[in-house]
Amino acid sequence: MATSREMTAGRALPLIFNFTMPLLMGNLLQQTYSLVDAAFVGKFLGINALASVGASTSVVFLILGFCNGCCGGFGIPVAQK
């Protein structure tokens, strides 16, 4: 069962750290995936495939950033309800 945590009371630094760690770990895993993907594509498929992966990376980050922003924006009215 999920428990709720009061984020407005107590020491600020541990609260911010506990909130930030899952976000940081998700970003690190995403970067690791991109690095491993580029390494495998470059090694096994060649330089042209690696160039296409590099060209599409910014588009993927744009889409993921948009999705993260929408989820954060929709989280506000959901949390208020």
Contact map, one row per residue, 1 for C-alpha under 8 A:
111000000000000000000000000000000000000000000000000000000000000000000000000000000
111100000000000000000000000000000000000000000000000000000000000000000000000000000
111110000000000000000000000000000000000000000000000000000000000000000000000000000
011111000000000000000000000000000000000000000000000000000000000000000000000000000
001111100000000000000000000000000000000000000000000000000000000000000000000000000
000111111000000000000000000000000000000000000000000000000000000000000000000000000
000011111100001000000000000000000000000000000000000000000000000000000000000000000
000001111100000000000000000000000000000000000000000000000000000000000000000000000
000001111111000000000000000000000000000000000000000000000000000000000000000000000
000000111111001000000000000000000000000000000000000000000000000000000000000000000
000000001111111000000000000000000000000000000000000000000000000000000000000000000
000000001111111100000000000000000000000000000000000000000000000000000000000000000
000000000011111110000000000000000000000000000000000000000000000000000000000000000
000000000011111111000000000000000000000000000000000000000000000000000000000000000
000000100111111111100000000000000000000000000000000000000000000000000000000000000
000000000001111111110000000000000000000000000000000000000000000000000000000000000
000000000000111111111000000000000000000000000000000000000000000000000000000000000
000000000000011111111100000000000000000000000000000000000000000000000000000000000
000000000000001111111110000000000000000000000000000000000000000000000000000000000
000000000000000111111111000000000000000000000000000000000000000000000000000000000
000000000000000011111111100000000000000000000000000000000000000000000000000000000
000000000000000001111111110000000000000000000000000000000000000000000000000000000
000000000000000000111111111000000000000000000000000000000000000000000000000000000
000000000000000000011111111100000000000000000000000000000000000000000000000000000
000000000000000000001111111110000000000000000000000000000000000000000000000000000
000000000000000000000111111111000000000000000000000000000000000000000000000000000
000000000000000000000011111111100000000000000000000000000000000000000000000000000
000000000000000000000001111111110000000000000000000000000000000000000000000000000
000000000000000000000000111111111000000000000000000000000000000000000000000000000
000000000000000000000000011111111100000000000000000000000000000000000000000000000
000000000000000000000000001111111110000000000000000000000000000000000000000000000
000000000000000000000000000111111111000000000000000000000000000000000000000000000
000000000000000000000000000011111111100000000000000000000000000000000000000000000
000000000000000000000000000001111111110000000000000000000000000000000000000000000
000000000000000000000000000000111111111000000000000000000000000000000000000000000
000000000000000000000000000000011111111100000000000000000000000000000000000000000
000000000000000000000000000000001111111110000000000000000000000000000000000000000
000000000000000000000000000000000111111111000000010011000000000000000000000000000
000000000000000000000000000000000011111111100000000000000000000000000000000000000
000000000000000000000000000000000001111111111000000000000000000000000000000000000
000000000000000000000000000000000000111111111100110000000000000000000000000000000
000000000000000000000000000000000000011111111110110000000000000000000000000000000
000000000000000000000000000000000000001111111100000000000000000000000000000000000
000000000000000000000000000000000000000111111100000000000000000000000000000000000
000000000000000000000000000000000000000111111111110000000000000000000000000000000
000000000000000000000000000000000000000011111111110000000000000000000000000000000
000000000000000000000000000000000000000001001111111000000000000000000000000000000
000000000000000000000000000000000000000000001111111100000000000000000000000000000
000000000000000000000000000000000000000011001111111110000000000000000000000000000
000000000000000000000000000000000000010011001111111111000000000000000000000000000
000000000000000000000000000000000000000000000011111111100000000000000000000000000
000000000000000000000000000000000000000000000001111111110000000000000000000000000
000000000000000000000000000000000000010000000000111111111000000000000000000000000
000000000000000000000000000000000000010000000000011111111100000000000000000000000
000000000000000000000000000000000000000000000000001111111110000000000000000000000
000000000000000000000000000000000000000000000000000111111111000000000000000000000
000000000000000000000000000000000000000000000000000011111111100000000000000000000
000000000000000000000000000000000000000000000000000001111111110000000000000000000
000000000000000000000000000000000000000000000000000000111111111000000000000000000
000000000000000000000000000000000000000000000000000000011111111100000000000000000
000000000000000000000000000000000000000000000000000000001111111110000000000000000
000000000000000000000000000000000000000000000000000000000111111111000000000000000
000000000000000000000000000000000000000000000000000000000011111111100000000000000
000000000000000000000000000000000000000000000000000000000001111111110000000000000
000000000000000000000000000000000000000000000000000000000000111111111000000000000
000000000000000000000000000000000000000000000000000000000000011111111100000000000
000000000000000000000000000000000000000000000000000000000000001111111110000000000
000000000000000000000000000000000000000000000000000000000000000111111111000000000
000000000000000000000000000000000000000000000000000000000000000011111111100000000
000000000000000000000000000000000000000000000000000000000000000001111111110000000
000000000000000000000000000000000000000000000000000000000000000000111111111000000
000000000000000000000000000000000000000000000000000000000000000000011111111100000
000000000000000000000000000000000000000000000000000000000000000000001111111110000
000000000000000000000000000000000000000000000000000000000000000000000111111111000
000000000000000000000000000000000000000000000000000000000000000000000011111111100
000000000000000000000000000000000000000000000000000000000000000000000001111111110
000000000000000000000000000000000000000000000000000000000000000000000000111111111
000000000000000000000000000000000000000000000000000000000000000000000000011111111
000000000000000000000000000000000000000000000000000000000000000000000000001111111
000000000000000000000000000000000000000000000000000000000000000000000000000111111
000000000000000000000000000000000000000000000000000000000000000000000000000011111
